[in-house]
Amino acid sequence: MGIHDIIEGKKQWRAHQARVKALPPDYQIVYKEMQKYFFKVGPVDLTDGDLLSGIVDFFEEGVAAGKGVLELIGTDVAAFCDGLIKDSRTYADIYQESLSTKKGPVEK
């Protein structure tokens, strides 16, 4: 990855963040909670994929339709997030795999 790629990536992230800031406050709060959740347990390819920008697209459509954010996703934000990444490999999966491949102590 060269310096040009890093600069381009930062430009794209700033543009993405500007779209988030243009959302109504309730949408921003929910988006930030979703973002934290994904960064903690989310898919391995989060930065390579279009999951976060797809969520902003979905939220922008909800705003245009005059709906509240909880009307779109429901009251359980974590369950909504889990539904989005159900078929993706997560860091939790990698951790579980590493535990299953390690040998435990020898029993006597």
Backbone as CSV, one residue per row, in Angstrom:
resi,resn,N_x,N_y,N_z,CA_x,CA_y,CA_z,C_x,C_y,C_z
1,MET,0.855,-1.175,0.000,0.000,0.000,0.000,0.900,1.237,0.000
2,GLY,0.716,2.060,-0.993,1.512,3.257,-1.110,0.861,4.451,-0.434
3,ILE,1.578,5.541,-0.423,1.085,6.764,0.203,-0.173,7.269,-0.494
4,HIS,-0.223,7.091,-1.805,-1.410,7.519,-2.559,-2.650,6.759,-2.095
5,ASP,-2.491,5.462,-1.861,-3.619,4.647,-1.393,-4.087,5.083,-0.012
6,ILE,-3.145,5.415,0.849,-3.485,5.872,2.198,-4.251,7.187,2.137
7,ILE,-3.780,8.105,1.330,-4.442,9.407,1.193,-5.839,9.230,0.607
8,GLU,-5.960,8.392,-0.396,-7.267,8.146,-1.017,-8.220,7.503,-0.021
9,GLY,-7.715,6.575,0.771,-8.534,5.937,1.793,-9.045,6.933,2.824
10,LYS,-8.183,7.859,3.216,-8.600,8.892,4.184,-9.660,9.806,3.580
11,LYS,-9.512,10.141,2.317,-10.514,10.983,1.655,-11.864,10.288,1.629
12,GLN,-11.852,9.001,1.304,-13.098,8.242,1.255,-13.736,8.144,2.639
13,TRP,-12.899,7.920,3.670,-13.436,7.818,5.029,-14.033,9.157,5.474
14,ARG,-13.371,10.256,5.157,-13.903,11.578,5.520,-15.221,11.860,4.807
15,ALA,-15.324,11.472,3.561,-16.572,11.649,2.817,-17.678,10.798,3.433
16,HIS,-17.329,9.603,3.851,-18.294,8.722,4.517,-18.765,9.349,5.828
17,GLN,-17.834,9.864,6.609,-18.170,10.489,7.888,-19.036,11.735,7.677
18,ALA,-18.807,12.462,6.605,-19.637,13.633,6.304,-21.074,13.218,6.013
19,ARG,-21.241,12.085,5.328,-22.594,11.574,5.073,-23.289,11.204,6.379
20,VAL,-22.542,10.611,7.301,-23.110,10.234,8.599,-23.533,11.481,9.367
21,LYS,-22.696,12.510,9.345,-23.008,13.752,10.067,-24.203,14.481,9.477
22,ALA,-24.542,14.205,8.238,-25.697,14.838,7.596,-27.012,14.157,8.001
23,LEU,-26.926,12.998,8.647,-28.127,12.291,9.092,-28.719,12.979,10.326
24,PRO,-29.994,12.764,10.605,-30.593,13.287,11.835,-29.894,12.696,13.071
25,PRO,-29.967,13.392,14.203,-29.247,12.947,15.408,-29.544,11.519,15.845
26,ASP,-30.807,11.077,15.794,-31.109,9.709,16.226,-30.455,8.674,15.313
27,TYR,-30.404,8.955,14.033,-29.721,8.062,13.091,-28.219,8.040,13.374
28,GLN,-27.642,9.192,13.670,-26.208,9.264,13.962,-25.859,8.425,15.187
29,ILE,-26.682,8.519,16.224,-26.418,7.763,17.452,-26.438,6.263,17.160
30,VAL,-27.455,5.817,16.461,-27.571,4.391,16.153,-26.426,3.949,15.244
31,TYR,-26.085,4.765,14.252,-24.981,4.410,13.357,-23.685,4.247,14.146
32,LYS,-23.399,5.181,15.044,-22.154,5.113,15.816,-22.126,3.870,16.701
33,GLU,-23.267,3.488,17.270,-23.321,2.262,18.067,-23.096,1.038,17.190
34,MET,-23.661,1.052,16.001,-23.456,-0.059,15.073,-21.990,-0.141,14.657
35,GLN,-21.407,1.003,14.401,-20.003,1.052,13.997,-19.119,0.483,15.107
36,LYS,-19.361,0.867,16.352,-18.592,0.330,17.478,-18.747,-1.187,17.551
37,TYR,-19.970,-1.648,17.391,-20.250,-3.075,17.453,-19.474,-3.823,16.361
38,PHE,-19.516,-3.299,15.146,-18.815,-3.962,14.049,-17.308,-3.933,14.244
39,PHE,-16.765,-2.839,14.772,-15.324,-2.769,14.981,-14.891,-3.726,16.083
40,LYS,-15.790,-4.039,16.990,-15.451,-4.946,18.087,-15.588,-6.411,17.688
41,VAL,-16.699,-6.782,17.092,-16.959,-8.196,16.802,-17.222,-8.463,15.333
42,GLY,-17.163,-7.452,14.536,-17.638,-7.539,13.173,-16.797,-8.362,12.240
43,PRO,-17.169,-8.329,10.988,-16.516,-9.155,9.984,-15.066,-8.747,9.751
44,VAL,-14.271,-9.741,9.382,-12.858,-9.521,9.129,-12.668,-8.544,7.966
45,ASP,-13.528,-8.612,6.972,-13.396,-7.777,5.780,-14.182,-6.466,5.884
46,LEU,-14.384,-5.974,7.086,-15.178,-4.757,7.281,-14.611,-3.570,6.515
47,THR,-13.308,-3.385,6.570,-12.716,-2.224,5.902,-12.662,-2.387,4.389
48,ASP,-12.695,-3.622,3.909,-12.633,-3.861,2.468,-14.013,-3.847,1.815
49,GLY,-15.033,-4.141,2.595,-16.381,-4.258,2.052,-17.128,-2.940,2.044
50,ASP,-18.404,-3.044,1.730,-19.234,-1.844,1.663,-20.350,-1.869,2.699
51,LEU,-20.125,-2.586,3.791,-21.144,-2.721,4.822,-21.523,-1.370,5.426
52,LEU,-20.534,-0.602,5.859,-20.827,0.676,6.512,-21.466,1.678,5.554
53,SER,-20.979,1.746,4.340,-21.588,2.678,3.385,-22.986,2.214,2.992
54,GLY,-23.202,0.904,2.978,-24.537,0.379,2.702,-25.524,0.750,3.796
55,ILE,-25.056,0.760,5.041,-25.909,1.170,6.153,-26.280,2.640,6.014
56,VAL,-25.311,3.474,5.642,-25.601,4.905,5.449,-26.605,5.080,4.311
57,ASP,-26.439,4.335,3.227,-27.413,4.390,2.128,-28.814,4.045,2.632
58,PHE,-28.904,2.967,3.397,-30.177,2.510,3.956,-30.785,3.574,4.866
59,PHE,-29.944,4.185,5.697,-30.425,5.240,6.598,-30.876,6.475,5.827
60,GLU,-30.150,6.840,4.777,-30.549,7.993,3.972,-31.908,7.760,3.315
61,GLU,-32.144,6.532,2.875,-33.452,6.198,2.300,-34.550,6.291,3.358
62,GLY,-34.244,5.863,4.583,-35.200,5.955,5.677,-35.544,7.392,6.020
63,VAL,-34.532,8.249,6.017,-34.758,9.677,6.276,-35.635,10.267,5.183
64,ALA,-35.336,9.930,3.935,-36.116,10.443,2.805,-37.570,9.985,2.881
65,ALA,-37.792,8.787,3.428,-39.148,8.260,3.554,-39.860,8.781,4.808
66,GLY,-39.126,9.541,5.622,-39.718,10.113,6.830,-39.879,9.128,7.970
67,LYS,-39.077,8.074,7.981,-39.171,7.064,9.028,-38.127,7.315,10.113
68,GLY,-38.456,6.905,11.318,-37.486,6.937,12.404,-36.528,5.770,12.275
69,VAL,-35.370,5.910,12.859,-34.347,4.871,12.712,-34.803,3.543,13.318
70,LEU,-35.524,3.575,14.422,-35.973,2.329,15.035,-37.091,1.666,14.245
71,GLU,-37.791,2.433,13.423,-38.767,1.838,12.516,-38.072,0.991,11.456
72,LEU,-36.858,1.389,11.094,-36.101,0.672,10.060,-35.442,-0.587,10.601
73,ILE,-34.810,-0.471,11.758,-33.977,-1.580,12.233,-34.556,-2.324,13.418
74,GLY,-35.558,-1.777,14.075,-36.105,-2.403,15.277,-35.389,-1.892,16.520
75,THR,-35.808,-2.392,17.665,-35.249,-1.885,18.920,-33.982,-2.607,19.359
76,ASP,-33.686,-3.761,18.792,-32.481,-4.510,19.146,-31.411,-4.284,18.080
77,VAL,-30.582,-3.289,18.338,-29.563,-2.898,17.361,-28.553,-4.026,17.145
78,ALA,-28.149,-4.694,18.215,-27.168,-5.779,18.094,-27.719,-6.916,17.236
79,ALA,-28.980,-7.256,17.408,-29.581,-8.321,16.598,-29.617,-7.918,15.127
80,PHE,-29.908,-6.648,14.852,-29.900,-6.161,13.482,-28.490,-6.292,12.890
81,CYS,-27.483,-5.894,13.667,-26.092,-5.999,13.219,-25.705,-7.448,12.967
82,ASP,-26.093,-8.323,13.891,-25.780,-9.747,13.714,-26.408,-10.295,12.442
83,GLY,-27.609,-9.839,12.132,-28.265,-10.268,10.906,-27.508,-9.833,9.658
84,LEU,-26.880,-8.669,9.730,-26.123,-8.170,8.579,-24.845,-8.964,8.331
85,ILE,-24.255,-9.488,9.394,-22.966,-10.174,9.248,-23.071,-11.684,9.476
86,LYS,-24.276,-12.222,9.445,-24.462,-13.639,9.791,-23.677,-14.588,8.892
87,ASP,-23.426,-14.236,7.656,-22.698,-15.113,6.741,-21.236,-14.706,6.563
88,SER,-20.783,-13.763,7.358,-19.407,-13.275,7.249,-18.535,-13.886,8.338
89,ARG,-17.290,-14.048,8.023,-16.329,-14.535,9.012,-15.973,-13.376,9.938
90,THR,-16.053,-13.612,11.246,-15.797,-12.554,12.222,-14.531,-12.849,13.014
91,TYR,-14.077,-11.841,13.756,-12.923,-12.031,14.627,-13.242,-13.035,15.728
92,ALA,-14.491,-13.088,16.155,-14.902,-14.074,17.148,-14.745,-15.492,16.595
93,ASP,-15.054,-15.681,15.318,-14.869,-16.989,14.681,-13.395,-17.388,14.679
94,ILE,-12.543,-16.450,14.350,-11.103,-16.722,14.319,-10.612,-17.109,15.705
95,TYR,-11.094,-16.391,16.714,-10.696,-16.685,18.088,-11.155,-18.088,18.490
96,GLN,-12.394,-18.436,18.175,-12.910,-19.766,18.500,-12.101,-20.856,17.791
97,GLU,-11.730,-20.596,16.549,-10.922,-21.570,15.813,-9.552,-21.744,16.453
98,SER,-8.970,-20.643,16.921,-7.652,-20.744,17.548,-7.730,-21.526,18.848
99,LEU,-8.832,-21.409,19.569,-8.989,-22.168,20.806,-9.156,-23.656,20.543
100,SER,-9.853,-23.983,19.474,-10.120,-25.389,19.176,-8.890,-26.097,18.618
101,THR,-7.939,-25.340,18.060,-6.737,-25.973,17.513,-5.639,-26.112,18.550
102,LYS,-5.716,-25.348,19.646,-4.712,-25.476,20.712,-5.020,-26.717,21.530
103,LYS,-3.980,-27.363,21.942,-4.148,-28.550,22.763,-4.200,-28.121,24.217
104,GLY,-5.111,-28.681,24.950,-5.247,-28.401,26.374,-4.202,-29.150,27.165
105,PRO,-4.188,-28.976,28.489,-3.220,-29.687,29.333,-3.507,-31.190,29.306
106,VAL,-2.470,-31.945,29.474,-2.576,-33.402,29.441,-3.243,-33.860,30.728
107,GLU,-4.297,-34.666,30.589,-4.991,-35.180,31.774,-4.319,-36.458,32.231
108,LYS,-4.275,-36.650,33.556,-3.662,-37.862,34.104,-4.691,-38.800,34.619
